[in-house]
Amino acid sequence: MSFPVAIGLLLALCCSVVGLLGFLFKQRGAVDAPEVQLRHPWRSTKALFANRWWTLGIVVATGGWVFHVAALAMAPISLVQSVIAGGLVLLTPLASKVFHLPTTRRDWIGVAITAAGLTALAATLGSSGHSAHRDFDAGTLWLYVGILTVGAAVCCAAAGTLRTGPALAFAAGLLWGGSDVTIKAASADLIDRWLLAFFTPEAATITILSLIGLVVSARSLQIGPAVAVIAITSAAANVVTIAAGPIVFGEPLPSDTTSLAFRLAGFAAVVAGAVLTPGPEVEEAIVPDAEAEPAPA
């Protein structure tokens, strides 16, 4: 593994931890804010930022985003996202011990699966760890991002009256995944052109997808369940960005069949662990009061 790639993966780990803290702060702020309405994004956004916890979450998440951009500029996108996905093992203890959100035994099983997946990825790093792999075909990039955007729109439509938290969480993950893939594509311009990179179609796409994803994610956090929604958003974003490595950026896969199978199993384990980590939050059953008087006929 080259030194720049190693630094990029370290930045990805920092991104994962900081990003989770930002997510949990945003969750606390979202549940206390007025109901988000996707038809009125500007009004809903202003109401969200009126809450100090949401604003703190955005500030913290912005710090994580800076780590993410730097990591994508220095390391292959699939490895960066695998490290970030592996950071989800911290979601359960942070949610339970720090933010006092409920956790289950299933959460800890997910932690073990994710750790095993990361071990498999590290063992099959091979030649992909020697370069940042920033080359891409523009047509493939925009087709890939377009498919993710359409998928997010379908998920939002399927959510109906915005009462389905997981569907909206998945939509937010697709939007942020599309943004992350575009960030990777724009990272070469960021290195070569500095501020001029902010005046490109890629920069506009990143901004639009990120902001729309922010509103959709806020609504999913309001509906909940909190831990599951956070993990679904993160897992969806990680899946599509990991897949973009070989599809969009031509990252090499291991040449022999055994290593390839081990690498694919590692990716699958990271994704499966991220999805499994948040066990379903069981709501307490509403038991009618036996002593309550019956309603009048």
C-alpha positions as a Markdown table, in Angstrom:
| # | Residue | x | y | z |
|---|---|---|---|---|
| 1 | Met | 0.0 | 0.0 | 0.0 |
| 2 | Ser | 1.4 | 3.4 | -0.9 |
| 3 | Phe | 1.8 | 6.1 | 1.7 |
| 4 | Pro | -0.9 | 8.5 | 0.3 |
| 5 | Val | -3.4 | 5.7 | 0.1 |
| 6 | Ala | -2.7 | 4.8 | 3.8 |
| 7 | Ile | -3.2 | 8.4 | 4.8 |
| 8 | Gly | -6.5 | 8.4 | 2.8 |
| 9 | Leu | -7.8 | 5.4 | 4.7 |
| 10 | Leu | -6.8 | 7.0 | 8.0 |
| 11 | Leu | -8.8 | 10.1 | 6.9 |
| 12 | Ala | -11.7 | 7.8 | 6.0 |
| 13 | Leu | -11.7 | 6.4 | 9.5 |
| 14 | Cys | -11.8 | 9.9 | 11.0 |
| 15 | Cys | -14.7 | 10.7 | 8.6 |
| 16 | Ser | -16.6 | 7.7 | 9.8 |
| 17 | Val | -16.3 | 8.6 | 13.5 |
| 18 | Val | -17.0 | 12.3 | 13.0 |
| 19 | Gly | -19.9 | 11.5 | 10.6 |
| 20 | Leu | -21.6 | 9.2 | 13.0 |
| 21 | Leu | -21.5 | 11.9 | 15.8 |
| 22 | Gly | -22.9 | 14.4 | 13.3 |
| 23 | Phe | -25.7 | 12.0 | 12.4 |
| 24 | Leu | -26.7 | 11.4 | 16.0 |
| 25 | Phe | -26.6 | 15.2 | 16.8 |
| 26 | Lys | -28.8 | 15.8 | 13.8 |
| 27 | Gln | -31.2 | 13.0 | 14.9 |
| 28 | Arg | -31.7 | 14.8 | 18.2 |
| 29 | Gly | -32.4 | 18.1 | 16.5 |
| 30 | Ala | -34.7 | 16.6 | 13.8 |
| 31 | Val | -37.1 | 15.0 | 16.3 |
| 32 | Asp | -37.5 | 18.4 | 18.1 |
| 33 | Ala | -37.9 | 20.4 | 14.9 |
| 34 | Pro | -41.2 | 21.0 | 13.0 |
| 35 | Glu | -42.2 | 18.3 | 10.6 |
| 36 | Val | -40.2 | 18.5 | 7.4 |
| 37 | Gln | -42.2 | 18.9 | 4.2 |
| 38 | Leu | -40.4 | 18.0 | 1.0 |
| 39 | Arg | -42.7 | 20.3 | -1.0 |
| 40 | His | -41.3 | 23.2 | 1.1 |
| 41 | Pro | -37.6 | 22.4 | 1.4 |
| 42 | Trp | -36.5 | 26.0 | 2.1 |
| 43 | Arg | -39.0 | 26.5 | 4.8 |
| 44 | Ser | -38.2 | 23.2 | 6.4 |
| 45 | Thr | -34.5 | 23.8 | 6.2 |
| 46 | Lys | -34.8 | 27.1 | 8.0 |
| 47 | Ala | -36.9 | 25.4 | 10.7 |
| 48 | Leu | -34.3 | 22.7 | 11.2 |
| 49 | Phe | -31.4 | 25.2 | 11.5 |
| 50 | Ala | -33.4 | 27.0 | 14.2 |
| 51 | Asn | -32.7 | 24.0 | 16.4 |
| 52 | Arg | -29.2 | 24.1 | 18.0 |
| 53 | Trp | -28.7 | 20.3 | 18.0 |
| 54 | Trp | -29.4 | 20.1 | 14.3 |
| 55 | Thr | -27.0 | 23.0 | 13.6 |
| 56 | Leu | -24.3 | 21.4 | 15.8 |
| 57 | Gly | -24.9 | 18.1 | 13.9 |
| 58 | Ile | -24.4 | 19.9 | 10.5 |
| 59 | Val | -21.2 | 21.6 | 11.8 |
| 60 | Val | -19.8 | 18.3 | 12.9 |
| 61 | Ala | -20.9 | 16.5 | 9.8 |
| 62 | Thr | -19.2 | 19.2 | 7.7 |
| 63 | Gly | -16.0 | 18.3 | 9.4 |
| 64 | Gly | -16.6 | 14.7 | 8.5 |
| 65 | Trp | -17.3 | 15.7 | 4.9 |
| 66 | Val | -13.9 | 17.5 | 4.7 |
| 67 | Phe | -12.2 | 14.3 | 5.8 |
| 68 | His | -14.2 | 12.4 | 3.2 |
| 69 | Val | -13.2 | 14.6 | 0.3 |
| 70 | Ala | -9.6 | 14.3 | 1.3 |
| 71 | Ala | -9.8 | 10.6 | 1.6 |
| 72 | Leu | -11.4 | 10.2 | -1.8 |
| 73 | Ala | -8.7 | 12.3 | -3.3 |
| 74 | Met | -6.0 | 10.0 | -1.9 |
| 75 | Ala | -7.4 | 6.5 | -1.9 |
| 76 | Pro | -9.6 | 4.2 | -4.1 |
| 77 | Ile | -13.3 | 4.9 | -3.5 |
| 78 | Ser | -14.2 | 1.3 | -2.7 |
| 79 | Leu | -11.6 | 1.1 | 0.1 |
| 80 | Val | -12.5 | 4.5 | 1.5 |
| 81 | Gln | -16.2 | 3.5 | 1.7 |
| 82 | Ser | -15.3 | 0.1 | 3.2 |
| 83 | Val | -13.5 | 1.8 | 6.0 |
| 84 | Ile | -16.4 | 4.2 | 6.5 |
| 85 | Ala | -18.8 | 1.3 | 6.4 |
| 86 | Gly | -16.7 | -0.5 | 9.0 |
| 87 | Gly | -17.0 | 2.6 | 11.3 |
| 88 | Leu | -20.6 | 1.7 | 11.7 |
| 89 | Val | -19.5 | -0.7 | 14.4 |
| 90 | Leu | -19.3 | 2.4 | 16.6 |
| 91 | Leu | -23.0 | 3.3 | 15.9 |
| 92 | Thr | -24.4 | 0.9 | 18.5 |
| 93 | Pro | -22.2 | 1.9 | 21.5 |
| 94 | Leu | -22.4 | 5.6 | 20.6 |
| 95 | Ala | -26.2 | 5.5 | 20.3 |
| 96 | Ser | -26.6 | 3.4 | 23.4 |
| 97 | Lys | -24.1 | 4.8 | 25.9 |
| 98 | Val | -23.8 | 8.4 | 24.7 |
| 99 | Phe | -27.2 | 9.3 | 23.2 |
| 100 | His | -29.3 | 6.7 | 25.1 |
| 101 | Leu | -31.0 | 5.2 | 22.1 |
| 102 | Pro | -32.2 | 1.6 | 22.4 |
| 103 | Thr | -29.9 | -1.2 | 21.1 |
| 104 | Thr | -30.4 | -5.0 | 20.7 |
| 105 | Arg | -28.4 | -8.2 | 20.7 |
| 106 | Arg | -28.7 | -8.2 | 16.9 |
| 107 | Asp | -26.6 | -5.0 | 16.8 |
| 108 | Trp | -23.6 | -6.7 | 18.3 |
| 109 | Ile | -23.8 | -9.6 | 15.8 |
| 110 | Gly | -23.7 | -7.0 | 13.0 |
| 111 | Val | -20.5 | -5.6 | 14.6 |
| 112 | Ala | -18.8 | -9.0 | 14.4 |
| 113 | Ile | -19.8 | -9.5 | 10.7 |
| 114 | Thr | -18.6 | -6.0 | 9.8 |
| 115 | Ala | -15.2 | -6.6 | 11.5 |
| 116 | Ala | -14.8 | -9.9 | 9.6 |
| 117 | Gly | -15.6 | -8.2 | 6.3 |
| 118 | Leu | -12.9 | -5.5 | 7.0 |
| 119 | Thr | -10.4 | -8.2 | 7.7 |
| 120 | Ala | -11.1 | -9.9 | 4.4 |
| 121 | Leu | -10.8 | -6.6 | 2.5 |
| 122 | Ala | -7.5 | -5.8 | 4.1 |
| 123 | Ala | -6.2 | -9.3 | 3.2 |
| 124 | Thr | -7.1 | -8.8 | -0.5 |
| 125 | Leu | -6.0 | -5.2 | -0.9 |
| 126 | Gly | -3.5 | -6.2 | -3.7 |
| 127 | Ser | -2.7 | -3.6 | -6.4 |
| 128 | Ser | -5.7 | -1.4 | -5.7 |
| 129 | Gly | -3.9 | 0.1 | -2.8 |
| 130 | His | -1.2 | 1.6 | -4.9 |
| 131 | Ser | -3.2 | 4.3 | -6.6 |
| 132 | Ala | -6.1 | 6.7 | -6.0 |
| 133 | His | -7.9 | 5.5 | -9.2 |
| 134 | Arg | -9.4 | 8.9 | -10.2 |
| 135 | Asp | -9.8 | 8.1 | -14.0 |
| 136 | Phe | -13.3 | 7.7 | -15.3 |
| 137 | Asp | -15.5 | 7.9 | -18.4 |
| 138 | Ala | -17.9 | 10.8 | -18.2 |
| 139 | Gly | -20.8 | 9.0 | -19.8 |
| 140 | Thr | -20.5 | 6.1 | -17.3 |
| 141 | Leu | -20.3 | 8.6 | -14.4 |
| 142 | Trp | -23.4 | 10.5 | -15.3 |
| 143 | Leu | -25.4 | 7.4 | -16.2 |
| 144 | Tyr | -24.5 | 5.9 | -12.8 |
| 145 | Val | -25.4 | 9.1 | -10.8 |
| 146 | Gly | -28.6 | 9.4 | -12.9 |
| 147 | Ile | -29.7 | 5.9 | -12.0 |
| 148 | Leu | -29.1 | 6.6 | -8.3 |
| 149 | Thr | -31.1 | 9.9 | -8.5 |
| 150 | Val | -34.0 | 8.2 | -10.2 |
| 151 | Gly | -33.9 | 5.4 | -7.6 |
| 152 | Ala | -34.0 | 8.0 | -4.8 |
| 153 | Ala | -37.0 | 9.6 | -6.4 |
| 154 | Val | -38.8 | 6.3 | -6.6 |
| 155 | Cys | -38.1 | 5.6 | -2.9 |
| 156 | Cys | -39.5 | 9.0 | -2.0 |
| 157 | Ala | -42.6 | 8.4 | -4.0 |
| 158 | Ala | -43.0 | 4.9 | -2.4 |
| 159 | Ala | -42.9 | 6.6 | 1.0 |
| 160 | Gly | -46.3 | 8.0 | 0.2 |
| 161 | Thr | -47.3 | 10.4 | 2.9 |
| 162 | Leu | -43.7 | 10.5 | 4.3 |
| 163 | Arg | -44.5 | 8.1 | 7.1 |
| 164 | Thr | -42.0 | 5.4 | 6.1 |
| 165 | Gly | -38.7 | 6.3 | 7.7 |
| 166 | Pro | -36.6 | 3.4 | 6.2 |
| 167 | Ala | -37.7 | 4.2 | 2.6 |
| 168 | Leu | -36.7 | 7.8 | 3.0 |
| 169 | Ala | -33.4 | 6.8 | 4.7 |
| 170 | Phe | -32.6 | 4.6 | 1.7 |
| 171 | Ala | -33.4 | 7.5 | -0.7 |
| 172 | Ala | -31.1 | 9.8 | 1.3 |
| 173 | Gly | -28.4 | 7.2 | 1.1 |
| 174 | Leu | -28.7 | 6.9 | -2.7 |
| 175 | Leu | -28.6 | 10.7 | -3.1 |
| 176 | Trp | -25.5 | 11.0 | -0.9 |
| 177 | Gly | -24.0 | 8.0 | -2.6 |
| 178 | Gly | -24.4 | 9.8 | -6.0 |
| 179 | Ser | -22.8 | 12.9 | -4.4 |
| 180 | Asp | -19.8 | 10.9 | -3.1 |
| 181 | Val | -19.2 | 9.3 | -6.5 |
| 182 | Thr | -19.2 | 12.7 | -8.1 |
| 183 | Ile | -16.9 | 14.0 | -5.4 |
| 184 | Lys | -14.4 | 11.2 | -6.3 |
| 185 | Ala | -14.7 | 12.2 | -10.0 |
| 186 | Ala | -14.1 | 15.9 | -9.1 |
| 187 | Ser | -11.2 | 15.1 | -6.8 |
| 188 | Ala | -8.6 | 15.4 | -9.7 |
| 189 | Asp | -9.9 | 18.9 | -10.5 |
| 190 | Leu | -9.8 | 19.8 | -6.9 |
| 191 | Ile | -6.1 | 18.9 | -6.8 |
| 192 | Asp | -5.2 | 20.4 | -10.1 |
| 193 | Arg | -7.5 | 23.5 | -10.3 |
| 194 | Trp | -8.2 | 24.3 | -6.6 |
| 195 | Leu | -11.0 | 26.9 | -6.4 |
| 196 | Leu | -11.9 | 26.6 | -10.1 |
| 197 | Ala | -13.1 | 23.1 | -9.3 |
| 198 | Phe | -16.1 | 24.7 | -7.6 |
| 199 | Phe | -17.4 | 26.1 | -10.9 |
| 200 | Thr | -18.0 | 22.8 | -12.7 |
| 201 | Pro | -21.0 | 20.6 | -13.4 |
| 202 | Glu | -19.6 | 18.1 | -10.9 |
| 203 | Ala | -19.6 | 20.7 | -8.2 |
| 204 | Ala | -23.2 | 21.7 | -9.0 |
| 205 | Thr | -24.3 | 18.1 | -8.9 |
| 206 | Ile | -22.6 | 17.5 | -5.6 |
| 207 | Thr | -24.4 | 20.6 | -4.1 |
| 208 | Ile | -27.8 | 19.7 | -5.4 |
| 209 | Leu | -27.7 | 16.0 | -4.4 |
| 210 | Ser | -26.3 | 16.8 | -0.9 |
| 211 | Leu | -28.9 | 19.4 | -0.1 |
| 212 | Ile | -31.8 | 17.4 | -1.3 |
| 213 | Gly | -30.4 | 14.4 | 0.6 |
| 214 | Leu | -30.2 | 16.5 | 3.7 |
| 215 | Val | -33.9 | 17.4 | 3.7 |
| 216 | Val | -34.9 | 13.8 | 2.9 |
| 217 | Ser | -32.6 | 12.5 | 5.7 |
| 218 | Ala | -34.1 | 14.9 | 8.2 |
| 219 | Arg | -37.6 | 13.7 | 7.5 |
| 220 | Ser | -36.4 | 10.0 | 7.9 |
| 221 | Leu | -34.8 | 10.9 | 11.2 |
| 222 | Gln | -38.1 | 12.4 | 12.4 |
| 223 | Ile | -40.0 | 9.3 | 11.5 |
| 224 | Gly | -37.4 | 6.8 | 12.8 |
| 225 | Pro | -36.6 | 4.4 | 14.2 |
| 226 | Ala | -33.5 | 6.4 | 14.8 |
| 227 | Val | -30.7 | 3.8 | 14.9 |
| 228 | Ala | -32.1 | 1.8 | 12.0 |
| 229 | Val | -32.6 | 4.9 | 9.8 |
| 230 | Ile | -29.0 | 6.1 | 10.4 |
| 231 | Ala | -27.6 | 2.7 | 9.5 |
| 232 | Ile | -29.8 | 2.3 | 6.4 |
| 233 | Thr | -28.8 | 5.7 | 5.1 |
| 234 | Ser | -25.1 | 4.9 | 5.7 |
| 235 | Ala | -25.3 | 1.4 | 4.3 |
| 236 | Ala | -27.1 | 2.5 | 1.1 |
| 237 | Ala | -24.5 | 5.2 | 0.5 |
| 238 | Asn | -21.7 | 2.8 | 1.1 |
| 239 | Val | -23.1 | 0.1 | -1.2 |
| 240 | Val | -23.4 | 2.3 | -4.2 |
| 241 | Thr | -20.1 | 4.0 | -3.7 |
| 242 | Ile | -18.2 | 0.7 | -3.2 |
| 243 | Ala | -19.8 | -0.6 | -6.4 |
| 244 | Ala | -18.7 | 2.6 | -8.2 |
| 245 | Gly | -15.1 | 1.6 | -7.7 |
| 246 | Pro | -14.8 | -1.1 | -10.4 |
| 247 | Ile | -17.9 | 0.2 | -12.4 |
| 248 | Val | -17.0 | 3.9 | -12.8 |
| 249 | Phe | -13.4 | 4.2 | -11.8 |
| 250 | Gly | -11.9 | 1.0 | -13.1 |
| 251 | Glu | -10.5 | -0.2 | -9.9 |
| 252 | Pro | -8.8 | -3.6 | -10.4 |
| 253 | Leu | -10.2 | -6.7 | -8.8 |
| 254 | Pro | -7.9 | -9.6 | -7.6 |
| 255 | Ser | -6.7 | -11.6 | -10.6 |
| 256 | Asp | -7.1 | -15.1 | -9.1 |
| 257 | Thr | -10.5 | -16.7 | -8.4 |
| 258 | Thr | -9.9 | -17.3 | -4.7 |
| 259 | Ser | -8.8 | -13.8 | -3.9 |
| 260 | Leu | -11.7 | -12.4 | -5.9 |
| 261 | Ala | -14.2 | -14.5 | -4.0 |
| 262 | Phe | -12.6 | -13.5 | -0.7 |
| 263 | Arg | -12.7 | -9.8 | -1.7 |
| 264 | Leu | -16.4 | -10.0 | -2.8 |
| 265 | Ala | -17.2 | -11.9 | 0.4 |
| 266 | Gly | -15.5 | -9.1 | 2.4 |
| 267 | Phe | -17.5 | -6.4 | 0.7 |
| 268 | Ala | -20.7 | -8.4 | 1.2 |
| 269 | Ala | -19.9 | -8.9 | 4.9 |
| 270 | Val | -19.3 | -5.2 | 5.4 |
| 271 | Val | -22.6 | -4.3 | 3.8 |
| 272 | Ala | -24.5 | -7.1 | 5.6 |
| 273 | Gly | -23.0 | -6.1 | 8.9 |
| 274 | Ala | -23.9 | -2.5 | 8.4 |
| 275 | Val | -27.5 | -3.4 | 7.6 |
| 276 | Leu | -27.7 | -6.0 | 10.4 |
| 277 | Thr | -26.1 | -3.8 | 13.1 |
| 278 | Pro | -29.2 | -1.8 | 13.9 |
| 279 | Gly | -31.8 | -4.3 | 15.1 |
| 280 | Pro | -35.4 | -3.3 | 14.8 |
| 281 | Glu | -36.5 | -1.1 | 17.6 |
| 282 | Val | -39.5 | -2.7 | 19.2 |
| 283 | Glu | -42.2 | -0.3 | 20.3 |
| 284 | Glu | -43.9 | -1.0 | 23.5 |
| 285 | Ala | -47.4 | -2.3 | 23.0 |
| 286 | Ile | -50.2 | 0.0 | 24.0 |
| 287 | Val | -52.2 | -1.9 | 26.6 |
| 288 | Pro | -55.7 | -0.6 | 27.2 |
| 289 | Asp | -56.3 | 0.6 | 30.7 |
| 290 | Ala | -58.5 | -2.1 | 32.3 |
| 291 | Glu | -59.9 | 0.3 | 34.8 |
| 292 | Ala | -60.8 | 2.9 | 32.2 |
| 293 | Glu | -64.5 | 3.5 | 31.6 |
| 294 | Pro | -65.8 | 2.4 | 28.2 |
| 295 | Ala | -66.5 | 5.1 | 25.7 |
| 296 | Pro | -70.1 | 6.2 | 25.5 |
| 297 | Ala | -72.1 | 4.6 | 22.8 |
